[in-house]
Amino acid sequence: MDITLSMALVLAAVVASVVLLVQERGLAAAGCLLASGLEALIVFGWVSLHVRSLSVGLILAAVLAVAGAIAWGRAASKMSASAATIVTLVGTVQVLLMLGVLA
């Protein structure tokens, strides 16, 4: 099994979200874990979500970016801030990729 960019990004987001939830235990951290977990299920092909006229991947990536930014603002330790930064960057990169800004 080859690891693609989307798989690597999702795995980084899931690991960072777990660290964030263990460190902070906030609503933003839970949102990060929920969004990254759903993305992981979709990317690895275990779950299929289709909504007409709505990009589920784009919404999950945006939730990941926003929740990560909120968690970063509330981070109390260096580890939490690093995990929130990873989550925010992964979500932002995914949004930019889906919008075609990054090729």
FIKOLZA-1660 file (N, C-alpha, C; in steps of 0.1 Angstrom, whole numbers, plus 5000, padded with zeros to 4 digits):
% residues 103
   i   px   py   pz ch aa at
   1 5008 4988 5000  A  M  N
   1 5000 5000 5000  A  M CA
   1 5009 5012 5000  A  M  C
   2 5007 5021 4990  A  D  N
   2 5014 5033 4989  A  D CA
   2 5007 5044 4998  A  D  C
   3 5015 5052 5004  A  I  N
   3 5010 5064 5012  A  I CA
   3 5010 5076 5003  A  I  C
   4 4998 5082 5001  A  T  N
   4 4996 5094 4993  A  T CA
   4 4998 5106 5002  A  T  C
   5 4998 5118 4996  A  L  N
   5 4999 5130 5003  A  L CA
   5 4986 5132 5012  A  L  C
   6 4975 5128 5007  A  S  N
   6 4962 5130 5015  A  S CA
   6 4963 5120 5027  A  S  C
   7 4968 5108 5025  A  M  N
   7 4969 5099 5037  A  M CA
   7 4978 5104 5047  A  M  C
   8 4990 5109 5043  A  A  N
   8 5000 5114 5052  A  A CA
   8 4994 5127 5060  A  A  C
   9 4987 5135 5053  A  L  N
   9 4982 5147 5060  A  L CA
   9 4971 5143 5070  A  L  C
  10 4963 5134 5066  A  V  N
  10 4952 5129 5075  A  V CA
  10 4958 5122 5087  A  V  C
  11 4968 5114 5085  A  L  N
  11 4974 5107 5097  A  L CA
  11 4981 5117 5106  A  L  C
  12 4988 5127 5101  A  A  N
  12 4994 5138 5109  A  A CA
  12 4983 5145 5117  A  A  C
  13 4972 5148 5111  A  A  N
  13 4961 5155 5117  A  A CA
  13 4955 5146 5128  A  A  C
  14 4953 5133 5126  A  V  N
  14 4947 5125 5136  A  V CA
  14 4956 5124 5148  A  V  C
  15 4969 5122 5146  A  V  N
  15 4979 5120 5157  A  V CA
  15 4979 5134 5165  A  V  C
  16 4980 5145 5158  A  A  N
  16 4980 5158 5165  A  A CA
  16 4967 5160 5172  A  A  C
  17 4956 5156 5167  A  S  N
  17 4943 5158 5173  A  S CA
  17 4942 5150 5186  A  S  C
  18 4948 5138 5186  A  V  N
  18 4948 5130 5198  A  V CA
  18 4956 5136 5209  A  V  C
  19 4968 5141 5205  A  V  N
  19 4977 5148 5214  A  V CA
  19 4970 5160 5220  A  V  C
  20 4963 5167 5211  A  L  N
  20 4956 5180 5215  A  L CA
  20 4945 5176 5225  A  L  C
  21 4937 5166 5222  A  L  N
  21 4926 5162 5231  A  L CA
  21 4931 5157 5245  A  L  C
  22 4942 5150 5245  A  V  N
  22 4948 5145 5257  A  V CA
  22 4953 5157 5266  A  V  C
  23 4960 5167 5259  A  Q  N
  23 4966 5178 5266  A  Q CA
  23 4955 5189 5270  A  Q  C
  24 4946 5192 5262  A  E  N
  24 4937 5203 5264  A  E CA
  24 4923 5199 5268  A  E  C
  25 4917 5189 5263  A  R  N
  25 4904 5184 5266  A  R CA
  25 4893 5195 5264  A  R  C
  26 4894 5202 5253  A  G  N
  26 4884 5212 5250  A  G CA
  26 4875 5209 5239  A  G  C
  27 4865 5217 5236  A  L  N
  27 4856 5215 5225  A  L CA
  27 4863 5216 5212  A  L  C
  28 4872 5225 5211  A  A  N
  28 4880 5227 5198  A  A CA
  28 4888 5214 5195  A  A  C
  29 4894 5209 5206  A  A  N
  29 4902 5196 5204  A  A CA
  29 4893 5185 5200  A  A  C
  30 4882 5184 5206  A  A  N
  30 4872 5173 5202  A  A CA
  30 4868 5175 5187  A  A  C
  31 4866 5187 5183  A  G  N
  31 4862 5190 5169  A  G CA
  31 4873 5186 5160  A  G  C
  32 4886 5189 5164  A  C  N
  32 4897 5185 5156  A  C CA
  32 4897 5169 5154  A  C  C
  33 4895 5162 5165  A  L  N
  33 4896 5148 5164  A  L CA
  33 4884 5142 5156  A  L  C
  34 4872 5148 5158  A  L  N
  34 4861 5143 5150  A  L CA
  34 4863 5146 5135  A  L  C
  35 4867 5158 5131  A  A  N
  35 4870 5161 5117  A  A CA
  35 4881 5152 5111  A  A  C
  36 4892 5151 5118  A  S  N
  36 4903 5143 5113  A  S CA
  36 4900 5128 5113  A  S  C
  37 4892 5124 5122  A  G  N
  37 4888 5110 5122  A  G CA
  37 4879 5106 5111  A  G  C
  38 4870 5115 5108  A  L  N
  38 4861 5113 5096  A  L CA
  38 4869 5114 5083  A  L  C
  39 4878 5123 5082  A  E  N
  39 4886 5124 5070  A  E CA
  39 4894 5111 5069  A  E  C
  40 4900 5106 5080  A  A  N
  40 4908 5093 5079  A  A CA
  40 4899 5082 5074  A  A  C
  41 4887 5081 5079  A  L  N
  41 4878 5070 5074  A  L CA
  41 4875 5072 5059  A  L  C
  42 4873 5084 5055  A  I  N
  42 4870 5086 5041  A  I CA
  42 4882 5083 5032  A  I  C
  43 4894 5088 5036  A  V  N
  43 4906 5087 5028  A  V CA
  43 4910 5072 5027  A  V  C
  44 4909 5065 5037  A  F  N
  44 4913 5050 5037  A  F CA
  44 4902 5042 5031  A  F  C
  45 4890 5048 5027  A  G  N
  45 4880 5040 5020  A  G CA
  45 4871 5032 5029  A  G  C
  46 4871 5034 5042  A  W  N
  46 4862 5027 5051  A  W CA
  46 4848 5033 5052  A  W  C
  47 4847 5045 5048  A  V  N
  47 4834 5052 5049  A  V CA
  47 4832 5060 5036  A  V  C
  48 4820 5061 5031  A  S  N
  48 4818 5069 5019  A  S CA
  48 4806 5079 5022  A  S  C
  49 4809 5091 5021  A  L  N
  49 4799 5102 5024  A  L CA
  49 4797 5110 5011  A  L  C
  50 4785 5110 5007  A  H  N
  50 4782 5118 4995  A  H CA
  50 4769 5127 4998  A  H  C
  51 4771 5140 4996  A  V  N
  51 4760 5149 4997  A  V CA
  51 4759 5157 4984  A  V  C
  52 4747 5158 4979  A  R  N
  52 4746 5165 4966  A  R CA
  52 4749 5180 4968  A  R  C
  53 4756 5185 4959  A  S  N
  53 4760 5200 4959  A  S CA
  53 4768 5204 4971  A  S  C
  54 4775 5195 4978  A  L  N
  54 4782 5199 4990  A  L CA
  54 4795 5190 4990  A  L  C
  55 4806 5196 4992  A  S  N
  55 4819 5189 4992  A  S CA
  55 4822 5186 5007  A  S  C
  56 4820 5173 5011  A  V  N
  56 4822 5169 5025  A  V CA
  56 4836 5171 5029  A  V  C
  57 4845 5168 5019  A  G  N
  57 4860 5169 5022  A  G CA
  57 4864 5183 5025  A  G  C
  58 4858 5192 5017  A  L  N
  58 4861 5207 5019  A  L CA
  58 4856 5212 5033  A  L  C
  59 4844 5207 5036  A  I  N
  59 4838 5212 5049  A  I CA
  59 4846 5206 5061  A  I  C
  60 4850 5193 5060  A  L  N
  60 4858 5187 5071  A  L CA
  60 4872 5194 5072  A  L  C
  61 4878 5197 5060  A  A  N
  61 4891 5204 5061  A  A CA
  61 4889 5218 5067  A  A  C
  62 4879 5225 5063  A  A  N
  62 4877 5238 5069  A  A CA
  62 4874 5237 5084  A  A  C
  63 4866 5228 5088  A  V  N
  63 4864 5226 5103  A  V CA
  63 4877 5223 5110  A  V  C
  64 4885 5214 5104  A  L  N
  64 4898 5211 5109  A  L CA
  64 4907 5224 5111  A  L  C
  65 4907 5232 5101  A  A  N
  65 4915 5244 5101  A  A CA
  65 4910 5254 5112  A  A  C
  66 4897 5256 5112  A  V  N
  66 4892 5266 5122  A  V CA
  66 4893 5260 5136  A  V  C
  67 4890 5248 5138  A  A  N
  67 4891 5242 5152  A  A CA
  67 4905 5242 5156  A  A  C
  68 4914 5239 5147  A  G  N
  68 4929 5239 5151  A  G CA
  68 4933 5253 5154  A  G  C
  69 4928 5263 5147  A  A  N
  69 4932 5277 5151  A  A CA
  69 4927 5281 5164  A  A  C
  70 4914 5277 5167  A  I  N
  70 4909 5280 5180  A  I CA
  70 4917 5273 5191  A  I  C
  71 4920 5260 5189  A  A  N
  71 4928 5253 5199  A  A CA
  71 4942 5259 5201  A  A  C
  72 4947 5264 5190  A  W  N
  72 4961 5270 5191  A  W CA
  72 4960 5283 5199  A  W  C
  73 4949 5290 5198  A  G  N
  73 4947 5302 5206  A  G CA
  73 4945 5299 5221  A  G  C
  74 4940 5288 5224  A  R  N
  74 4938 5284 5238  A  R CA
  74 4949 5275 5243  A  R  C
  75 4959 5272 5236  A  A  N
  75 4969 5262 5240  A  A CA
  75 4976 5267 5252  A  A  C
  76 4978 5258 5262  A  A  N
  76 4985 5262 5274  A  A CA
  76 4999 5257 5275  A  A  C
  77 5003 5248 5266  A  S  N
  77 5017 5242 5266  A  S CA
  77 5023 5242 5252  A  S  C
  78 5036 5240 5252  A  K  N
  78 5042 5240 5239  A  K CA
  78 5038 5228 5230  A  K  C
  79 5035 5217 5237  A  M  N
  79 5031 5205 5230  A  M CA
  79 5017 5207 5224  A  M  C
  80 5008 5213 5232  A  S  N
  80 4995 5216 5227  A  S CA
  80 4995 5226 5215  A  S  C
  81 5004 5236 5216  A  A  N
  81 5005 5246 5206  A  A CA
  81 5011 5240 5193  A  A  C
  82 5020 5231 5194  A  S  N
  82 5026 5224 5183  A  S CA
  82 5015 5215 5176  A  S  C
  83 5008 5207 5184  A  A  N
  83 4997 5199 5179  A  A CA
  83 4986 5207 5172  A  A  C
  84 4982 5218 5178  A  A  N
  84 4972 5227 5171  A  A CA
  84 4978 5233 5159  A  A  C
  85 4990 5236 5158  A  T  N
  85 4996 5242 5146  A  T CA
  85 4996 5231 5135  A  T  C
  86 4999 5219 5138  A  I  N
  86 4999 5208 5128  A  I CA
  86 4985 5207 5122  A  I  C
  87 4975 5206 5131  A  V  N
  87 4961 5204 5127  A  V CA
  87 4957 5216 5118  A  V  C
  88 4960 5228 5122  A  T  N
  88 4956 5240 5115  A  T CA
  88 4963 5240 5101  A  T  C
  89 4976 5237 5100  A  L  N
  89 4983 5237 5087  A  L CA
  89 4977 5226 5078  A  L  C
  90 4974 5214 5084  A  V  N
  90 4969 5203 5076  A  V CA
  90 4955 5207 5070  A  V  C
  91 4947 5213 5078  A  G  N
  91 4934 5217 5074  A  G CA
  91 4935 5228 5063  A  G  C
  92 4944 5238 5065  A  T  N
  92 4946 5248 5056  A  T CA
  92 4951 5243 5042  A  T  C
  93 4961 5234 5043  A  V  N
  93 4966 5229 5030  A  V CA
  93 4955 5221 5023  A  V  C
  94 4947 5213 5030  A  Q  N
  94 4937 5206 5024  A  Q CA
  94 4926 5215 5017  A  Q  C
  95 4923 5226 5024  A  V  N
  95 4913 5235 5018  A  V CA
  95 4919 5241 5005  A  V  C
  96 4932 5245 5006  A  L  N
  96 4938 5251 4994  A  L CA
  96 4939 5241 4983  A  L  C
  97 4942 5229 4986  A  L  N
  97 4943 5219 4975  A  L CA
  97 4929 5216 4969  A  L  C
  98 4919 5216 4977  A  M  N
  98 4906 5213 4971  A  M CA
  98 4900 5225 4963  A  M  C
  99 4904 5237 4967  A  L  N
  99 4900 5249 4959  A  L CA
  99 4909 5251 4947  A  L  C
 100 4919 5244 4945  A  G  N
 100 4928 5245 4934  A  G CA
 100 4938 5256 4935  A  G  C
 101 4940 5261 4946  A  V  N
 101 4950 5272 4948  A  V CA
 101 4964 5266 4948  A  V  C
 102 4966 5254 4954  A  L  N
 102 4978 5247 4953  A  L CA
 102 4976 5235 4944  A  L  C
 103 4986 5233 4935  A  A  N
 103 4985 5223 4925  A  A CA
 103 4993 5210 4929  A  A  C
% end
